[in-house]
Amino acid sequence: MNKQQLITELQTKGLQLVDRQNDRESDRQMGANGRKGGAGPSDHKAIAIDGTTVMVPVFNSSAASSPYTVEINAETNEMILASGKTAIAPISFPKSPSFYNLTTSDGIPYWKIALLHSHDVLATTVLQACMRYNNTDTSCQFCAIGQSLEAGRTISRKTPAQLAEVAEAAVRLDGVKNMVMTTGTPNTSDRGAAYLTECAKAIKAKVDIPIQAQCEPPDDFIWFERMKAAGINTLGMHLEAADPKVRAKIMAGKASVPLEYYFEAFAAAVKVFGWGQVSTYLLAGLGDSLETLVETCDRLINIGVYPFVVPFVPIGGTPLANHPAPTTEFMFAVYEQVGALLRRSHMSSADIKAGCAKCGACSALSLFE
């Protein structure tokens, strides 16, 4: 099994950890870089395989029945990825970063403000609430943004000063290379762009780190210029699904924003941030057909947007907790076809300045470029 196949399989089937029910013991043995709930990636852990760090589901129902486990070599104490009795490859779990040990002047742990994703990306949800989340008629059924807040693992609003303080420490102590700021959607016409702009100004005044901001398309595209001027390097506006029927069923609130408006916003954003510096998530497995996903990716690439295709991961406690993850075969077919489109257009995740697609750990797509 080559790396493309292995990582695709791990991200669709997950990894079964012996200590998955005991988070503290699991974190002590296998690294603290895991996460339940939140805005995503959720129910994952970062795992390094053959020099590549990937985010793999470990806390959800798929992982509980995964054929993949971690074995410890009694002689060398090395961790081995295994399937049944077959040893596949040595793996490791990134250690808890040093900045997790710090707290703000008002006593808030840094890890409640921002988290390490993969091995060198700082990620935060600046507003841990969404106007759609608490209404079943409008909420995205896959979303767990409120779970980490309810569990006390984060705070509802991260201030610009807090984010700047944590970003500076993460760069200085742990060599973090870029930062992702996402947000729950507030009930304002800018859809969070204004607060992301404010946060970016504060961060860039304290530390020089590439930043991606993520939000829904704002009402006025002038926000793209304001975000860029504040120091935001790349922009993510996430479709999640492309088929209007799937969108209406899975995320009724977001589906009220027409696809065509997203594409207008994409085109306007590319003019500001540049070719390949705007991206969108597509969650394969929500119901979009292979043809729909590939056609949508082709349209996105043609206007300069990187389509970050990620396998849907069912998260416990959400309406889609028992929705099946996509099959490995389906994801492989999507990756092959979208990878060919990216190669044809000379668009690469490596050229993105910051963000989820730059990191690439939640998808195997970069291996197919």
NORMOLIN-V947544 format. One line per field, one symbol per residue. psi: psi as a letter, one per 30 degrees, with the letter a starting at -180 (. if undefined). A space follows every 10 residues. Layout:
# NORMOLIN-V947544
psi->???
This chain:
# NORMOLIN-V947544
psi->kleeeeeeee fefakjkegf fieeeeeeeg kghlkkaafk klgllkkkjh fkklkkkffa eeefgkfklk lkjfefgkkk kljbgkkelk llkklkleff flllfggkke ffellkkbfg kkkljejhlk ffegjffflk ffkgefeeee fgfalejkle eeeeeeeeee eefggkelkk jlkljlhlff hfeeeeeeee eeeffekjkk kkkkllklfk fffeeeeeff gkelkkjkee lekeeeeeee ieeeffjlee eeeeeeeeee feflkfgklk kjjkfffkle eeeeeeeeee efggkkjjkk kkjkkkflfg egkkllleee eeeeeeeeee eeeeghkkff fkelaeeeeg fglgefff.
